[in-house]
Amino acid sequence: MGDARRGLLRDPEFLKFWGGQSVSLLGSQFTLLALPIAAAVTLRAGPAEMGVLAALQLAPGLLLGPVAGVWLDRARRRPVLVATQVASAVVLATVPLAGAVGVLSIQQLYAVAFLTGTAAVFFRIAQFSFLPALVGRERLVEANARFQTSTTVAALAGPGLAGAVVQLVTAPLAIGLDAASFVAGAVTAARLRTVEPPVERDPGGNAVREAIEGLTFSWRQPLVRAIIGTLLIANAGGGALEAVFVLLFVGRIGVTPAQMGLVFATSSASSLVGSLLIRPVQRRAGVGRVMVLATVLVGVGSAVSTAAAFTPRPLTLPLLLAGALTSGFGLMTYNVPQQAIRQAVIPDRMLGRTAAGAALVVNGGGVLASLAGGALAQAAGPRSTLVAATALMALCVLPTAIGPLRRLREVPAGGTSPAGAFAGAIPDAGRPRPAGPPGPGSA
């Protein structure tokens, strides 16, 4: 692995792409915090409106994911990476402009959430499908780990900066900084010279049939099926949490934007530790055991964060920090191997449609859960919604723990059957929502 690591770090194309996306990831932390704050605090949105806002961010994956996957299996992916980031920059830039002239509305935030979510669908599937061409399948674990490290470093610095910016200059202006970061990501992606595999074009192909083929492959491949099951449950729980998390803790309990930024930064710091430990821990314990433990940590962290809503005010922030610390480590130690496993066992010609199929299932659950979370909060209160969402989140361990993933020793080599990855002996061995299935991305 040492030689591969040096080769990847000396690869100018990878470094160019990695650097540009790292800048974009840092900017995205501003919108991650500022968009719900703009709705809950600036516009005084209620629980149902917050649920709609969260759902609209996920809805494009449900509506457009299958189309995007089939199309991206027939198209070059690099131009899509550029176009989607330019589109996100333009859409996000409308928020500070509207805020400056006093016409910002919840309807505009709905549109921004949907349009940036649409760009994210195409970007994430394109990046997931493009990464094997950029680095080679033998270096996917390292490449995904480096992208996830960038994600956590950005999330470590970003929330604190975002919280301070929101508190000083308002949430809409903070979102404007994210727009600028997407420009940096688009420029570096445009300058890549990576040669992608030839596109397999089928003039007589049927888009519906190909989309169904992607879903069918994901269902029949036992490792992919278990991963998608875990992501579906975790993202459903996360969708319900997202509908009320900022509204309750910032809007009602009184946690400040800067303190909420610190909570997100703590989760990111914990994830950074996970990204540094993931490969040696997996070599010693086996990838399957680590993934089971990761899902347990996600559930425990969510439970601790939820407990913060029922304690005296002085304990609220410490419990939020403890929950973020636990779940952040779990998120990282699950996301790195699950991405590499799917990229390794799925043929290149099907990467787009299988990623889209996974997004369809996972985002569908997230959309329904976000709407249900908003409705439940409206009827029974946000604290009851937190409890229900946390109980659902805890169940995400089941598909990983009872399926073939728990016996997986290492990430399969490309083209290796799942059975070949199992062995009898081990060789040398608080955001509320986990990352979605397509893989690392800033859109």
DRENLO-284092 format. One line per 4 residues: number of its first residue (from 1); their letters; for each residue z, y, x of C-alpha. Coordinates in nm, 4 decimals, decimal comma. Layout:
NUM = A = Z Y X; ... .
END
This chain:
1 = MGDA = 0,0000 0,0000 0,0000; 0,0613 0,2322 0,2936; -0,3070 0,2457 0,3922; -0,4148 0,2977 0,0317 .
5 = RRGL = -0,1629 0,5765 -0,0063; -0,2937 0,7603 0,3002; -0,6502 0,7118 0,1851; -0,5782 0,8562 -0,1592 .
9 = LRDP = -0,3991 1,1586 -0,0189; -0,6917 1,2228 0,2140; -0,9472 1,1928 -0,0652; -1,0654 1,5527 -0,1262 .
13 = EFLK = -1,2000 1,4748 -0,4728; -0,8709 1,3274 -0,5898; -0,6724 1,6118 -0,4338; -0,8987 1,8683 -0,5995 .
17 = FWGG = -0,8600 1,7132 -0,9436; -0,4897 1,6423 -0,8987; -0,4217 1,9991 -0,7851; -0,6080 2,1633 -1,0726 .
21 = QSVS = -0,4452 1,9449 -1,3340; -0,1020 2,0047 -1,1796; -0,1473 2,3786 -1,2374; -0,2556 2,3099 -1,5956 .
25 = LLGS = 0,0429 2,0817 -1,6503; 0,2796 2,3570 -1,5391; 0,1219 2,5980 -1,7870; 0,1436 2,3426 -2,0674 .
29 = QFTL = 0,5221 2,3438 -2,0380; 0,5194 2,7010 -2,1668; 0,3420 2,6064 -2,4895; 0,5520 2,2915 -2,5270 .
33 = LALP = 0,8589 2,5095 -2,5616; 0,7076 2,8337 -2,6922; 0,4982 2,7034 -2,9840; 0,7870 2,5595 -3,1906 .
37 = IAAA = 1,0063 2,8567 -3,0959; 0,7347 3,0972 -3,2118; 0,7312 2,9144 -3,5455; 1,1060 2,8637 -3,5906 .
41 = VTLR = 1,2382 3,1899 -3,4471; 0,9558 3,4470 -3,4504; 0,8081 3,3432 -3,7874; 1,1231 3,1919 -3,9435 .
45 = AGPA = 0,9484 2,8666 -4,0382; 1,1405 2,6132 -4,2462; 1,1783 2,2365 -4,1892; 0,8697 2,1439 -4,3916 .
49 = EMGV = 0,6560 2,3975 -4,2026; 0,7845 2,2661 -3,8691; 0,6933 1,9144 -3,9779; 0,3399 2,0269 -4,0655 .
53 = LAAL = 0,3088 2,2021 -3,7278; 0,4131 1,8875 -3,5410; 0,1795 1,6732 -3,7521; -0,1196 1,8996 -3,6911 .
57 = QLAP = -0,0840 1,8523 -3,3171; -0,1238 1,4777 -3,3661; -0,3668 1,4728 -3,6582; -0,6833 1,5101 -3,4438 .
61 = GLLL = -0,6025 1,1820 -3,2716; -0,5936 1,0154 -3,6109; -0,9074 1,1829 -3,7439; -1,1244 1,2096 -3,4325 .
65 = GPVA = -0,9886 0,9527 -3,1864; -1,2259 0,6670 -3,2773; -1,5291 0,8975 -3,2689; -1,4196 1,0443 -2,9356 .
69 = GVWL = -1,3665 0,7010 -2,7833; -1,7061 0,5632 -2,8814; -1,8828 0,8815 -2,7723; -1,7047 0,8923 -2,4365 .
73 = DRAR = -1,8075 0,5341 -2,3651; -2,1675 0,6609 -2,3908; -2,1247 0,9918 -2,2050; -2,0279 1,1298 -1,8669 .
77 = RRPV = -1,6601 1,2159 -1,8726; -1,6338 1,4994 -1,6187; -1,8203 1,7588 -1,8319; -1,5853 1,6760 -2,1185 .
81 = LVAT = -1,2837 1,7420 -1,8950; -1,4220 2,0883 -1,8206; -1,5259 2,1796 -2,1762; -1,2011 2,0747 -2,3419 .
85 = QVAS = -0,9894 2,2789 -2,1024; -1,2046 2,5866 -2,1545; -1,1694 2,5407 -2,5313; -0,7901 2,5092 -2,5039 .
89 = AVVL = -0,7721 2,8275 -2,2957; -0,9691 3,0258 -2,5538; -0,7668 2,8997 -2,8508; -0,4281 2,9560 -2,6873 .
93 = ATVP = -0,5282 3,3087 -2,5807; -0,5500 3,4090 -2,9477; -0,1721 3,3713 -2,9909; -0,0577 3,6546 -2,7593 .
97 = LAGA = -0,3440 3,8697 -2,8865; -0,2332 3,8220 -3,2477; 0,1284 3,8802 -3,1487; 0,0372 4,2050 -2,9729 .
101 = VGVL = -0,1248 4,3511 -3,2851; 0,1396 4,2151 -3,5235; -0,0748 3,9695 -3,7208; 0,0600 3,6363 -3,5938 .
105 = SIQQ = 0,1195 3,3919 -3,8808; 0,2244 3,0330 -3,9316; -0,1294 2,9613 -4,0513; -0,2651 3,0701 -3,7135 .
109 = LYAV = -0,0157 2,8454 -3,5352; -0,1335 2,5605 -3,7577; -0,4919 2,6283 -3,6473; -0,3910 2,6539 -3,2818 .
113 = AFLT = -0,1989 2,3263 -3,3035; -0,4947 2,1460 -3,4626; -0,7621 2,2870 -3,2309; -0,5684 2,2310 -2,9099 .
117 = GTAA = -0,4791 1,8861 -3,0397; -0,8497 1,8199 -3,0899; -0,9261 1,9270 -2,7336; -0,6394 1,7083 -2,6150 .
121 = VFFR = -0,7874 1,4003 -2,7842; -1,1153 1,4320 -2,5965; -0,9487 1,5388 -2,2712; -0,6974 1,2567 -2,2560 .
125 = IAQF = -0,9479 0,9849 -2,3374; -1,1938 1,1328 -2,0867; -0,9299 1,1523 -1,8138; -0,8019 0,8002 -1,8834 .
129 = SFLP = -1,1599 0,6708 -1,8580; -1,2506 0,8898 -1,5588; -0,9571 0,8028 -1,3333; -1,0792 0,4527 -1,2330 .
133 = ALVG = -1,4097 0,6063 -1,1196; -1,2243 0,8743 -0,9256; -0,9799 0,6523 -0,7327; -1,0913 0,2895 -0,7786 .
137 = RERL = -0,9014 0,0298 -0,9781; -0,7019 -0,0898 -0,6760; -0,5248 0,2487 -0,6546; -0,4528 0,3074 -1,0219 .
141 = VEAN = -0,0766 0,2588 -0,9996; -0,0537 0,5121 -0,7174; -0,2857 0,7598 -0,8910; -0,0970 0,7354 -1,2200 .
145 = ARFQ = 0,2339 0,7703 -1,0367; 0,1102 1,0850 -0,8630; -0,0119 1,2352 -1,1905; 0,3172 1,1491 -1,3555 .
149 = TSTT = 0,5012 1,3030 -1,0605; 0,3009 1,6218 -1,1118; 0,3874 1,6078 -1,4807; 0,7563 1,5843 -1,4069 .
153 = VAAL = 0,7539 1,8466 -1,1312; 0,5751 2,0831 -1,3684; 0,8181 1,9947 -1,6447; 1,1074 2,0445 -1,4040 .
157 = AGPG = 1,0056 2,3987 -1,3135; 0,8198 2,4847 -1,6351; 1,0877 2,4716 -1,9049; 1,3295 2,6922 -1,7134 .
161 = LAGA = 1,0538 2,9437 -1,6444; 0,9253 2,9131 -2,0013; 1,2709 2,9616 -2,1500; 1,3239 3,2734 -1,9415 .
165 = VVQL = 0,9783 3,4096 -2,0288; 1,0279 3,3416 -2,4004; 1,3637 3,5163 -2,3899; 1,2263 3,8139 -2,1951 .
169 = VTAP = 0,8759 3,8708 -2,3334; 0,8541 3,6553 -2,6531; 0,7018 3,3151 -2,7221; 0,3424 3,4327 -2,7890 .
173 = LAIG = 0,3125 3,5867 -2,4411; 0,4473 3,2660 -2,2857; 0,1664 3,0745 -2,4564; -0,0809 3,3126 -2,2927 .
177 = LDAA = 0,0254 3,1842 -1,9509; -0,0733 2,8331 -2,0581; -0,4192 2,9635 -2,1485; -0,4605 3,0896 -1,7927 .
181 = SFVA = -0,3522 2,7542 -1,6480; -0,6214 2,5716 -1,8456; -0,8795 2,7903 -1,6732; -0,7553 2,6627 -1,3356 .
185 = GAVT = -0,7847 2,3041 -1,4545; -1,1375 2,3610 -1,5845; -1,2571 2,5225 -1,2614; -1,1346 2,2416 -1,0362 .
189 = AARL = -1,2752 1,9728 -1,2677; -1,6108 2,1501 -1,2639; -1,6197 2,1339 -0,8827; -1,5710 1,7555 -0,8612 .
193 = RTVE = -1,8511 1,5549 -0,6999; -1,7343 1,2091 -0,8056; -2,0168 0,9768 -0,9064; -1,9366 0,8081 -1,2366 .
197 = PPVE = -2,0628 0,4577 -1,3231; -2,3953 0,4530 -1,5102; -2,3504 0,5153 -1,8800; -2,4412 0,2152 -2,0955 .
201 = RDPG = -2,6434 0,3644 -2,3776; -2,7247 0,1558 -2,6815; -2,9713 0,3485 -2,9030; -2,9200 0,0977 -3,1813 .
205 = GNAV = -2,5448 0,0875 -3,1435; -2,3220 0,1285 -3,4420; -2,0362 0,3725 -3,3835; -1,8143 0,2158 -3,6493 .
209 = REAI = -1,8681 -0,1322 -3,5085; -1,7912 -0,0135 -3,1565; -1,4753 0,1650 -3,2706; -1,3605 -0,1527 -3,4452 .
213 = EGLT = -1,4428 -0,3460 -3,1279; -1,2023 -0,1235 -2,9353; -0,9234 -0,1831 -3,1867; -0,9959 -0,5566 -3,1912 .
217 = FSWR = -0,9833 -0,5819 -2,8130; -0,6505 -0,3970 -2,8046; -0,5065 -0,6324 -3,0666; -0,6293 -0,9507 -2,8986 .
221 = QPLV = -0,5205 -0,8503 -2,5471; -0,1494 -0,9420 -2,5509; -0,0363 -0,6940 -2,2858; -0,2175 -0,4030 -2,4509 .
225 = RAII = -0,0928 -0,5070 -2,7946; 0,2707 -0,5033 -2,6786; 0,2302 -0,1635 -2,5115; 0,0721 -0,0075 -2,8187 .
229 = GTLL = 0,3477 -0,1506 -3,0380; 0,6134 0,0128 -2,8227; 0,4279 0,3446 -2,8105; 0,3728 0,3399 -3,1868 .
233 = IANA = 0,7424 0,2994 -3,2646; 0,8566 0,5446 -2,9972; 0,6071 0,8118 -3,0985; 0,6921 0,7687 -3,4664 .
237 = GGGA = 1,0568 0,8282 -3,3838; 0,9566 1,1162 -3,1585; 0,7411 1,2695 -3,4332; 1,0350 1,2798 -3,6721 .
241 = LEAV = 1,2577 1,4229 -3,3989; 1,0056 1,6912 -3,3086; 0,9926 1,8145 -3,6662; 1,3571 1,9237 -3,6505 .
245 = FVLL = 1,4726 1,9249 -3,2865; 1,4069 2,2887 -3,1919; 1,4682 2,4088 -3,5476; 1,8168 2,2583 -3,5513 .
249 = FVGR = 1,9396 2,3198 -3,1988; 1,7814 2,6615 -3,1350; 1,7396 2,7961 -3,4872; 2,0711 2,6844 -3,6391 .
253 = IGVT = 2,3213 2,5542 -3,3851; 2,2566 2,8409 -3,1453; 2,1254 2,6791 -2,8276; 1,9335 2,9563 -2,6495 .
257 = PAQM = 1,5678 2,9194 -2,5429; 1,6797 2,9256 -2,1788; 1,9296 2,6451 -2,2439; 1,6660 2,4407 -2,4256 .
261 = GLVF = 1,4396 2,4969 -2,1266; 1,7186 2,3588 -1,9078; 1,7365 2,0487 -2,1277; 1,3639 1,9865 -2,0849 .
265 = ATSS = 1,3941 2,0539 -1,7105; 1,6750 1,7982 -1,6826; 1,4569 1,5362 -1,8479; 1,1840 1,6210 -1,6001 .
269 = ASSL = 1,4178 1,6006 -1,3004; 1,5236 1,2556 -1,4142; 1,1595 1,1581 -1,4609; 1,0854 1,2794 -1,1094 .
273 = VGSL = 1,3499 1,0433 -0,9747; 1,1877 0,7668 -1,1791; 0,8455 0,8444 -1,0320; 0,9873 0,8148 -0,6798 .
277 = LIRP = 1,1651 0,4873 -0,7530; 0,9126 0,3183 -0,9797; 0,7123 0,1262 -0,7187; 1,0021 -0,0080 -0,5067 .
281 = VQRR = 1,2021 -0,0966 -0,8189; 0,9049 -0,2792 -0,9708; 0,8490 -0,4749 -0,6481; 1,2094 -0,5928 -0,6502 .
285 = AGVG = 1,2671 -0,6533 -1,0216; 0,9167 -0,7076 -1,1597; 0,7205 -0,4686 -1,3749; 0,8102 -0,6395 -1,7038 .
289 = RVMV = 1,1856 -0,6205 -1,6579; 1,1623 -0,2561 -1,5582; 0,9592 -0,1747 -1,8707; 1,2159 -0,3453 -2,0958 .
293 = LATV = 1,4965 -0,1462 -1,9352; 1,2920 0,1729 -1,9721; 1,2624 0,1326 -2,3500; 1,6374 0,0740 -2,3752 .
297 = LVGV = 1,7011 0,3957 -2,1826; 1,4691 0,5913 -2,4132; 1,6686 0,4754 -2,7158; 2,0051 0,5452 -2,5533 .
301 = GSAV = 1,8974 0,8914 -2,4425; 1,7805 0,9800 -2,7926; 2,1122 0,8619 -2,9374; 2,3107 1,0789 -2,6964 .
305 = STAA = 2,0949 1,3828 -2,7776; 2,1433 1,3229 -3,1498; 2,5201 1,3008 -3,1014; 2,5048 1,6588 -2,9712 .
309 = AFTP = 2,4311 1,7768 -3,3255; 2,7644 1,6407 -3,4522; 3,0035 1,7613 -3,1820; 3,1935 2,0893 -3,1296 .
313 = RPLT = 2,9669 2,3620 -2,9917; 3,1027 2,3468 -2,6325; 2,9868 1,9827 -2,6069; 2,6381 2,0421 -2,7466 .
317 = LPLL = 2,4635 2,1418 -2,4256; 2,6322 1,8797 -2,2023; 2,5336 1,6017 -2,4429; 2,1763 1,7314 -2,4685 .
321 = LAGA = 2,1582 1,7312 -2,0891; 2,2989 1,3770 -2,0684; 2,0489 1,2516 -2,3274; 1,7611 1,4198 -2,1464 .
325 = LTSG = 1,8741 1,2689 -1,8159; 1,8722 0,9176 -1,9606; 1,5545 0,9323 -2,1678; 1,3598 1,1162 -1,8963 .
329 = FGLM = 1,4090 0,8312 -1,6514; 1,3135 0,5779 -1,9181; 0,9950 0,7638 -2,0144; 0,8660 0,7758 -1,6578 .
333 = TYNV = 0,9451 0,4153 -1,5719; 0,7535 0,3029 -1,8811; 0,4572 0,5380 -1,8766; 0,3407 0,4765 -1,5185 .
337 = PQQA = 0,3015 0,0971 -1,5477; 0,1748 0,0960 -1,9073; -0,1138 0,3256 -1,8131; -0,2036 0,1234 -1,5059 .
341 = IRQA = -0,1869 -0,2060 -1,6987; -0,4257 -0,0855 -1,9677; -0,6677 0,0645 -1,7149; -0,6634 -0,2592 -1,5143 .
345 = VIPD = -0,7217 -0,5130 -1,7922; -0,9717 -0,3151 -2,0037; -1,3393 -0,3251 -1,8938; -1,4805 0,0131 -1,7881 .
349 = RMLG = -1,7392 0,0094 -2,0664; -1,4572 -0,0104 -2,3239; -1,2019 0,2277 -2,1741; -1,2926 0,5117 -2,4085 .
353 = RTAA = -1,2931 0,3235 -2,7364; -0,9772 0,1224 -2,6586; -0,7925 0,4397 -2,5586; -0,9137 0,5990 -2,8808 .
357 = GAAL = -0,8055 0,2973 -3,0819; -0,4609 0,3165 -2,9284; -0,4460 0,6889 -3,0015; -0,5516 0,6243 -3,3618 .
361 = VVNG = -0,2653 0,3831 -3,4195; -0,0004 0,5737 -3,2259; -0,0947 0,9203 -3,3471; -0,1250 0,7932 -3,7021 .
365 = GGVL = 0,2351 0,6820 -3,6862; 0,3333 1,0135 -3,5273; 0,1596 1,2215 -3,7947; 0,3211 1,0322 -4,0797 .
369 = ASLA = 0,6609 1,0451 -3,9083; 0,6338 1,4211 -3,8447; 0,5525 1,4880 -4,2096; 0,8235 1,2492 -4,3242 .
373 = GGAL = 1,0708 1,4104 -4,0832; 0,9974 1,7555 -4,2208; 1,0282 1,6345 -4,5792; 1,3503 1,4444 -4,5074 .
377 = AQAA = 1,4987 1,7478 -4,3332; 1,4085 1,9640 -4,6329; 1,5788 1,7196 -4,8698; 1,8703 1,5812 -4,6699 .
381 = GPRS = 1,9067 1,8185 -4,3760; 1,7954 1,8078 -4,0131; 2,1001 1,6141 -3,8909; 2,0217 1,3226 -4,1202 .
385 = TLVA = 1,6647 1,3304 -3,9945; 1,7846 1,3129 -3,6341; 1,9890 1,0022 -3,7118; 1,6998 0,8273 -3,8883 .
389 = ATAL = 1,4549 0,9165 -3,6110; 1,6913 0,7939 -3,3413; 1,7404 0,4626 -3,5200; 1,3635 0,4205 -3,5310 .
393 = MALC = 1,3311 0,5163 -3,1635; 1,5782 0,2448 -3,0646; 1,3442 -0,0214 -3,2067; 1,0736 0,0602 -2,9525 .
397 = VLPT = 1,2229 -0,1984 -2,7180; 1,1148 -0,4889 -2,9406; 0,7388 -0,5224 -2,8697; 0,8001 -0,5023 -2,4948 .
401 = AIGP = 1,1037 -0,7298 -2,4919; 0,9745 -1,0104 -2,7158; 0,6121 -1,0164 -2,5961; 0,4438 -1,1186 -2,2694 .
405 = LRRL = 0,5201 -0,7875 -2,0983; 0,8755 -0,8898 -2,0136; 0,7430 -1,1756 -1,7944; 0,4882 -0,9614 -1,6132 .
409 = REVP = 0,5484 -0,9640 -1,2371; 0,3021 -0,6946 -1,1326; 0,0120 -0,4946 -1,2666; -0,2848 -0,7337 -1,3032 .
413 = AGGT = -0,5838 -0,6817 -1,0779; -0,8970 -0,5635 -1,2566; -1,0552 -0,8516 -1,4406; -0,7494 -1,0755 -1,4001 .
417 = SPAG = -0,6440 -1,2651 -1,7083; -0,2931 -1,1874 -1,8297; -0,1773 -1,5398 -1,7493; -0,2626 -1,4832 -1,3845 .
421 = AFAG = -0,0104 -1,2015 -1,3651; 0,2879 -1,4176 -1,4611; 0,4890 -1,6252 -1,2159; 0,8091 -1,8219 -1,2102 .
425 = AIPD = 0,9688 -1,6364 -0,9201; 0,9943 -1,2700 -0,8293; 0,7994 -1,1859 -0,5115; 0,9197 -0,9155 -0,2700 .
429 = AGRP = 0,9576 -0,7964 -0,5670; 1,4999 1,5672 -2,3662; 1,1455 1,5772 -2,4763; 1,1945 1,3584 -2,7861 .
433 = RPAG = 0,8408 1,2169 -2,7707; 0,7025 0,9803 -2,5062; 0,3545 1,0333 -2,3684; 0,0736 0,9093 -2,5901 .
437 = PPGP = -0,1439 0,6153 -2,5042; -0,4451 0,7643 -2,3298; -0,2559 0,8510 -2,0152; -0,1627 1,1617 -1,8193 .
441 = GSA = -0,3183 1,4832 -1,9254; -0,2511 1,8460 -1,9762; -0,4633 1,9166 -2,2774 .
END
